[in-house]
């Protein structure tokens, strides 16, 4: 599992993060009956295609990361 996580981080370290990229990678590589934790600020819109496919075979737990700085930008 650590190897897969490292691959995802390495792939996305060159660009801005995108939750849909992570969901796509997990969909292609993750085995069934897993518990998947996703930590994000959820500022990107989530593509239903991979989310629905992953959620039928796995338990997905979303953790919302909140930053006061972002809230004060308005």
Phi and psi in degrees as GROMACS dihedral restraints (atoms count N, CA, C in turn):
[ dihedral_restraints ]
;  ai    aj    ak    al  type     phi  dphi    fc
    3     4     5     6     1   -61.6    20    10
    4     5     6     7     1   -38.6    20    10
    6     7     8     9     1   -61.8    20    10
    7     8     9    10     1   -44.2    20    10
    9    10    11    12     1   -62.8    20    10
   10    11    12    13     1   -43.4    20    10
   12    13    14    15     1   -61.5    20    10
   13    14    15    16     1   -43.4    20    10
   15    16    17    18     1   -62.4    20    10
   16    17    18    19     1   -37.6    20    10
   18    19    20    21     1   -63.7    20    10
   19    20    21    22     1   -42.1    20    10
   21    22    23    24     1   -65.0    20    10
   22    23    24    25     1   -45.4    20    10
   24    25    26    27     1   -63.5    20    10
   25    26    27    28     1   -43.9    20    10
   27    28    29    30     1   -63.0    20    10
   28    29    30    31     1   -40.3    20    10
   30    31    32    33     1   -65.4    20    10
   31    32    33    34     1   -41.1    20    10
   33    34    35    36     1   -89.6    20    10
   34    35    36    37     1    -6.7    20    10
   36    37    38    39     1   -70.2    20    10
   37    38    39    40     1   -18.5    20    10
   39    40    41    42     1   -84.1    20    10
   40    41    42    43     1   -11.7    20    10
   42    43    44    45     1  -142.4    20    10
   43    44    45    46     1   177.7    20    10
   45    46    47    48     1   -68.4    20    10
   46    47    48    49     1   150.7    20    10
   48    49    50    51     1   -74.5    20    10
   49    50    51    52     1   150.3    20    10
   51    52    53    54     1  -145.5    20    10
   52    53    54    55     1   118.8    20    10
   54    55    56    57     1   -61.5    20    10
   55    56    57    58     1   -30.7    20    10
   57    58    59    60     1   -68.0    20    10
   58    59    60    61     1   -33.7    20    10
   60    61    62    63     1   -63.5    20    10
   61    62    63    64     1   -42.3    20    10
   63    64    65    66     1   -63.9    20    10
   64    65    66    67     1   -45.2    20    10
   66    67    68    69     1   -61.6    20    10
   67    68    69    70     1   -39.4    20    10
   69    70    71    72     1   -64.3    20    10
   70    71    72    73     1   -45.3    20    10
   72    73    74    75     1   -62.8    20    10
   73    74    75    76     1   -44.4    20    10
   75    76    77    78     1   -62.1    20    10
   76    77    78    79     1   -41.1    20    10
   78    79    80    81     1   -59.8    20    10
   79    80    81    82     1   -42.0    20    10
   81    82    83    84     1   -76.1    20    10
   82    83    84    85     1   -29.9    20    10
   84    85    86    87     1  -113.5    20    10
   85    86    87    88     1   -20.1    20    10
   87    88    89    90     1   -80.7    20    10
   88    89    90    91     1   138.5    20    10
   90    91    92    93     1   -78.9    20    10
   91    92    93    94     1   166.3    20    10
   93    94    95    96     1   -71.0    20    10
   94    95    96    97     1   165.5    20    10
   96    97    98    99     1    57.1    20    10
   97    98    99   100     1    44.2    20    10
   99   100   101   102     1  -110.1    20    10
  100   101   102   103     1   160.1    20    10
  102   103   104   105     1  -104.9    20    10
  103   104   105   106     1   119.2    20    10
  105   106   107   108     1  -110.8    20    10
  106   107   108   109     1   123.6    20    10
  108   109   110   111     1  -103.1    20    10
  109   110   111   112     1   127.0    20    10
  111   112   113   114     1  -122.2    20    10
  112   113   114   115     1   117.1    20    10
  114   115   116   117     1  -104.4    20    10
  115   116   117   118     1   126.0    20    10
  117   118   119   120     1  -159.8    20    10
  118   119   120   121     1   165.1    20    10
  120   121   122   123     1   -88.1    20    10
  121   122   123   124     1    -9.7    20    10
  123   124   125   126     1    56.1    20    10
  124   125   126   127     1    36.5    20    10
  126   127   128   129     1   -78.9    20    10
  127   128   129   130     1   -25.7    20    10
  129   130   131   132     1   -81.9    20    10
  130   131   132   133     1   150.3    20    10
  132   133   134   135     1   -78.5    20    10
  133   134   135   136     1   137.8    20    10
  135   136   137   138     1   -88.6    20    10
  136   137   138   139     1   128.6    20    10
  138   139   140   141     1   -74.7    20    10
  139   140   141   142     1   122.9    20    10
  141   142   143   144     1   -65.9    20    10
  142   143   144   145     1   -25.7    20    10
  144   145   146   147     1   -55.7    20    10
  145   146   147   148     1   -57.6    20    10
  147   148   149   150     1   -76.8    20    10
  148   149   150   151     1   -34.0    20    10
  150   151   152   153     1   -61.4    20    10
  151   152   153   154     1   -48.2    20    10
  153   154   155   156     1   -63.9    20    10
  154   155   156   157     1   -42.2    20    10
  156   157   158   159     1   -64.1    20    10
  157   158   159   160     1   -43.0    20    10
  159   160   161   162     1   -66.6    20    10
  160   161   162   163     1   -40.6    20    10
  162   163   164   165     1   -72.0    20    10
  163   164   165   166     1   -19.2    20    10
  165   166   167   168     1   -77.0    20    10
  166   167   168   169     1   -22.8    20    10
  168   169   170   171     1  -112.3    20    10
  169   170   171   172     1    -8.8    20    10
  171   172   173   174     1  -142.4    20    10
  172   173   174   175     1   164.9    20    10
  174   175   176   177     1   -95.9    20    10
  175   176   177   178     1   125.9    20    10
  177   178   179   180     1  -113.9    20    10
  178   179   180   181     1   127.8    20    10
  180   181   182   183     1  -116.7    20    10
  181   182   183   184     1   117.5    20    10
  183   184   185   186     1   -93.6    20    10
  184   185   186   187     1   134.0    20    10
  186   187   188   189     1  -120.6    20    10
  187   188   189   190     1   117.0    20    10
  189   190   191   192     1   -85.4    20    10
  190   191   192   193     1   121.2    20    10
  192   193   194   195     1   -96.3    20    10
  193   194   195   196     1   122.8    20    10
  195   196   197   198     1  -116.1    20    10
  196   197   198   199     1   135.9    20    10
  198   199   200   201     1  -122.0    20    10
  199   200   201   202     1   121.0    20    10
  201   202   203   204     1   -58.3    20    10
  202   203   204   205     1   -31.9    20    10
  204   205   206   207     1   -59.5    20    10
  205   206   207   208     1   -44.4    20    10
  207   208   209   210     1   -62.6    20    10
  208   209   210   211     1   -37.7    20    10
  210   211   212   213     1   -66.2    20    10
  211   212   213   214     1   -30.6    20    10
  213   214   215   216     1   -86.0    20    10
  214   215   216   217     1     0.1    20    10
  216   217   218   219     1   -72.6    20    10
  217   218   219   220     1   -23.4    20    10
